[in-house]
Amino acid sequence: MDAELAPLAEDWDTALVVVAHPDDMEFGGAAAIARWTAQGKRIGYVMVTSGEAGIDGMHPDESRRVREAEQVDSARLVGVDDVEFLGFPDGVIEYGLPLRAAIAHAIRRHRPEIVITLNFREEFPGGVLNQADHVAVGRAVVDAVRDAGNRWVFTDQLTDGLERWDGVREVWVAASPRAEHAADVTDTFDDGVASLRAHAAYIDGLGWEDFDPAEFLGRITRGNGEAFGTEHATAFEVLSM
């Protein structure tokens, strides 16, 4: 039987991950990042928030410090050293011009060929309802890619040598119910698990009894692998820009 998921193009050198929270990429996509950094590709991370509202038993000021540190450590485990936080308030992100402008500015600075974000559809695969921050950020990412390439949008950013950037070829959306492409992460699955384990304080704060990152991620990647013809795979929706 033919594979149900097509391979992602890998003829690129630079990518930028833009997601709402620390941990968003680790809950399913970090093993793919490890695959690509191992190929020598340069990838940066942009977190729209610092996840400060994500741990019920921890004050947001402390949570911000802890979760930023966990995200930096987590990213390094998959070969990413460039991590930044935009400082939008966790849990109450609003889609709009300030969000688009901040993401467009990041795209203009990083100049990626591929932009990666998290599912912004109403539901995740399997029917689990999505969260408001994911929806707002994902929509803004798609629009900000276009904004970044238009010299007449957010013109105040184009100073000190910063120029528009229209070189984004595609936006890849992780954990999307519309995914039709995938990457083989069999060799980097353990790196993805380690990157999720690095969010120890956040996972502990969720209160999920007996949560096993390897088992959780394995259910997803093995299912994708069956549709891709590999042991483990990470699936993405591809939006051509």
C-alpha positions as CSV (number, residue, x, y, z in Angstrom):
1,M,0.0,0.0,0.0
2,D,1.3,3.5,-0.8
3,A,2.3,5.7,2.1
4,E,-0.5,8.0,3.2
5,L,1.9,10.8,4.2
6,A,4.3,12.4,1.7
7,P,7.9,13.3,2.6
8,L,8.7,16.9,3.5
9,A,11.1,18.8,1.4
10,E,14.5,19.0,3.0
11,D,16.4,21.2,0.5
12,W,16.5,24.2,2.8
13,D,19.0,25.6,5.3
14,T,17.2,27.8,7.8
15,A,13.9,27.6,9.7
16,L,12.2,29.5,12.4
17,V,9.8,27.9,15.0
18,V,7.1,30.3,16.3
19,V,4.8,28.9,18.9
20,A,2.7,30.2,21.8
21,H,4.3,28.5,24.8
22,P,7.4,26.7,26.1
23,D,6.6,23.0,25.6
24,D,4.5,23.5,22.5
25,M,7.1,22.1,20.1
26,E,8.2,19.4,22.5
27,F,4.7,17.8,22.6
28,G,5.2,16.2,19.3
29,G,7.6,18.1,17.0
30,A,11.0,18.3,18.6
31,A,12.3,15.0,17.2
32,A,11.9,16.5,13.8
33,I,13.9,19.5,14.8
34,A,16.6,17.2,16.0
35,R,16.6,15.4,12.6
36,W,17.1,18.7,10.8
37,T,19.8,20.2,13.1
38,A,21.7,16.9,12.7
39,Q,21.7,17.7,9.0
40,G,23.4,21.0,9.7
41,K,20.3,23.2,9.3
42,R,20.0,26.3,11.4
43,I,16.8,26.6,13.4
44,G,15.7,29.3,15.8
45,Y,12.9,29.2,18.4
46,V,10.5,32.1,19.2
47,M,8.1,31.7,22.1
48,V,5.3,34.2,22.0
49,T,4.8,33.8,25.8
50,S,7.0,32.5,28.6
51,G,4.3,30.1,29.8
52,E,4.0,31.9,33.1
53,A,0.3,31.0,33.6
54,G,0.9,27.3,32.9
55,I,1.7,26.0,36.4
56,D,-1.3,26.3,38.8
57,G,0.8,26.0,42.0
58,M,3.5,28.4,41.0
59,H,3.3,32.2,40.9
60,P,3.6,33.5,37.4
61,D,6.9,35.4,38.1
62,E,8.5,32.2,39.2
63,S,6.9,30.1,36.6
64,R,8.3,32.5,33.9
65,R,11.8,32.0,35.1
66,V,11.5,28.3,35.4
67,R,9.8,27.7,32.1
68,E,12.1,29.9,30.1
69,A,15.1,28.0,31.6
70,E,13.4,24.7,30.8
71,Q,12.7,25.7,27.2
72,V,16.4,26.8,26.7
73,D,17.6,23.5,28.0
74,S,15.0,21.6,26.0
75,A,16.0,23.3,22.8
76,R,19.7,22.6,23.3
77,L,18.9,18.9,23.5
78,V,17.7,19.0,19.9
79,G,20.4,21.3,18.6
80,V,18.8,24.7,18.9
81,D,20.8,27.4,20.7
82,D,18.8,30.4,19.6
83,V,15.7,30.8,21.8
84,E,13.8,34.1,22.4
85,F,10.6,35.1,24.2
86,L,8.4,37.8,23.0
87,G,6.7,38.5,26.3
88,F,3.1,38.3,25.4
89,P,0.8,37.4,28.3
90,D,0.2,33.7,28.6
91,G,-3.3,32.4,28.3
92,V,-4.8,35.6,27.0
93,I,-3.1,36.2,23.7
94,E,-5.2,38.1,21.2
95,Y,-4.9,37.8,17.5
96,G,-4.2,41.3,16.1
97,L,-1.7,43.8,14.7
98,P,0.7,43.8,17.7
99,L,1.0,40.0,17.5
100,R,1.4,40.0,13.8
101,A,4.0,42.8,14.0
102,A,6.1,41.1,16.6
103,I,6.2,37.8,14.7
104,A,6.9,39.6,11.4
105,H,9.8,41.4,13.1
106,A,11.2,38.0,14.2
107,I,10.9,36.6,10.7
108,R,12.6,39.7,9.2
109,R,15.5,39.2,11.7
110,H,15.9,35.5,11.3
111,R,15.2,35.3,7.5
112,P,14.1,31.7,7.4
113,E,13.2,29.6,4.4
114,I,10.7,27.5,6.4
115,V,8.5,28.7,9.3
116,I,7.2,26.1,11.7
117,T,4.2,26.6,14.1
118,L,1.7,24.5,16.0
119,N,-1.8,23.5,15.0
120,F,-4.2,26.4,14.9
121,R,-7.2,24.5,13.7
122,E,-10.3,24.1,16.0
123,E,-9.3,20.6,17.0
124,F,-6.2,18.4,17.3
125,P,-6.1,15.0,15.6
126,G,-8.5,12.8,17.4
127,G,-11.0,15.6,18.2
128,V,-9.4,17.2,21.2
129,L,-10.3,20.9,21.3
130,N,-7.5,23.3,20.7
131,Q,-6.4,26.1,23.1
132,A,-7.0,29.8,22.4
133,D,-3.3,30.8,22.4
134,H,-2.4,28.2,19.9
135,V,-5.2,29.3,17.6
136,A,-4.3,33.0,17.8
137,V,-0.6,32.5,17.4
138,G,-0.8,30.0,14.5
139,R,-3.2,32.3,12.5
140,A,-0.9,35.3,13.2
141,V,2.2,33.3,12.1
142,V,0.6,32.7,8.6
143,D,-0.3,36.3,8.3
144,A,3.0,37.6,9.6
145,V,4.9,35.6,7.0
146,R,3.1,37.7,4.4
147,D,3.6,40.9,6.4
148,A,7.3,40.3,6.7
149,G,7.6,40.2,2.9
150,N,5.7,43.4,2.3
151,R,7.9,46.5,2.6
152,W,4.8,48.7,3.1
153,V,3.6,46.8,6.2
154,F,5.1,47.5,9.6
155,T,7.5,50.0,7.9
156,D,8.8,51.2,11.3
157,Q,10.7,48.0,11.6
158,L,12.8,48.6,8.5
159,T,15.6,50.6,10.1
160,D,19.3,50.0,10.9
161,G,19.6,47.7,7.9
162,L,16.7,45.4,8.6
163,E,14.9,44.6,5.4
164,R,11.6,42.9,4.4
165,W,11.9,39.1,4.0
166,D,9.9,37.4,1.4
167,G,12.0,34.2,1.4
168,V,9.7,32.0,3.4
169,R,8.7,29.1,1.1
170,E,6.3,27.2,3.3
171,V,4.7,27.2,6.8
172,W,4.7,23.8,8.4
173,V,2.0,23.2,11.0
174,A,2.8,20.5,13.6
175,A,0.0,18.4,15.2
176,S,-2.5,19.5,12.6
177,P,-5.6,17.4,11.7
178,R,-4.9,18.3,8.1
179,A,-1.3,16.9,8.0
180,E,-0.4,15.3,4.7
181,H,3.4,15.3,5.0
182,A,5.9,13.9,7.5
183,A,9.5,13.4,8.4
184,D,11.2,10.2,9.6
185,V,12.2,10.7,13.2
186,T,13.1,7.1,14.0
187,D,16.8,8.0,14.6
188,T,15.9,11.1,16.7
189,F,12.9,9.9,18.6
190,D,14.9,9.6,21.8
191,D,16.1,13.2,21.4
192,G,12.5,14.4,21.2
193,V,11.6,12.4,24.3
194,A,14.6,14.0,26.2
195,S,13.5,17.5,25.1
196,L,10.0,16.9,26.5
197,R,11.4,15.5,29.8
198,A,13.3,18.7,30.1
199,H,10.0,20.5,30.9
200,A,10.0,18.7,34.3
201,A,8.4,21.5,36.4
202,Y,5.6,22.0,33.8
203,I,4.9,18.3,33.5
204,D,4.8,17.9,37.3
205,G,2.5,20.9,37.5
206,L,0.0,19.2,35.1
207,G,-0.6,16.6,37.7
208,W,-0.9,13.8,35.2
209,E,-0.3,10.6,37.1
210,D,2.2,8.2,35.6
211,F,2.8,10.4,32.6
212,D,5.5,8.8,30.4
213,P,6.9,11.2,27.7
214,A,8.3,8.2,25.7
215,E,4.9,6.4,25.7
216,F,3.0,9.6,25.0
217,L,5.2,10.7,22.1
218,G,5.5,7.1,20.8
219,R,1.8,6.7,20.4
220,I,1.8,9.7,18.0
221,T,5.0,9.0,16.1
222,R,4.3,5.3,15.6
223,G,0.9,6.1,14.3
224,N,2.4,8.6,11.9
225,G,5.1,6.1,11.0
226,E,2.5,3.6,10.0
227,A,1.2,6.1,7.5
228,F,4.7,7.1,6.4
229,G,6.4,3.7,6.1
230,T,8.8,4.2,9.0
231,E,9.0,3.3,12.7
232,H,8.5,6.8,13.9
233,A,7.4,10.0,12.0
234,T,6.3,13.5,12.8
235,A,3.5,14.8,10.6
236,F,2.9,18.4,9.4
237,E,0.4,20.4,7.4
238,V,2.2,22.3,4.7
239,L,1.0,25.7,3.6
240,S,2.7,27.0,0.5
241,M,3.5,30.7,0.7
